[in-house]
Amino acid sequence: MTAALASVRPSAAALGNDAKSAATAGQDHAGAFWDRQDQALRDKYRARRELAAITSLSRVKKCGRVSTNEGGEVSLHHTPGPEGEPGTAGFGGLATCGSVWACPVCSAKISARRSKDLEQLINWNADRGARSHC
């Protein structure tokens, strides 16, 4: 055994030899990611429920809780995702407050939409040869 290999082996042992395969590690990482996403989503909706109980803003009180339809109907929409990816689901016919400042759910939706709009604008600008200074 050469001196170079001898000096490498202790550090390799420190990293451990029980590493998971790349595929398994990726699955664990993806699972942890979706767990965090699910928890963040639950936290936003819980915060909105708690906020509705204490706020004086009527639109925020009604956000996600009151039907906008005359008969009070609420619909459930589901869009399947691409192969292996989760789809999206949501309710229709519920009031939304649209408050980027007061409502954690609306704030997240508005921020995501603005982010997509900004990305499209930057791409449109880049397609015309301009540079963005972000």
Steps between C-alpha positions, in 0.01 A plus 500: 500500500634840410523787743243697299242222529571453869434868560174488304352192666447652849306792357292264286421296809395816679238556232365151561450204275128467556403760241178441314489467125451820305147394405400426859662817629308699237173340605569579865586858409183537290290348778646741754439789261132411457464451876632854555274635225197327652584636844547853366164478323327374814663782698371765255143369513513468880628858526216619275242324720649656814519842334132481398409466866680817610508741205263790447551485121180350359661377177769317696236351732316356196809388308470132413196460723200662328344397169476760226217313327135586567413144591810459714649232273871432517680291239815291522744509209782252437765516230727194477871571483748358250606137545631447851426855611216610727215690343324804629167529673293789618157628581288723282227733613668615821569862585862612499622816666793564267699658781872469448554660841245333728427150367771232494320293234422788262844647560669176389278473191557863402876469555515186285304670222721809511808280489372326184413837345848631575662186357298540178601866477869419550482224237315730257767764557783247451343374174537851364869514588472715809663421832329510834680637802362266764 
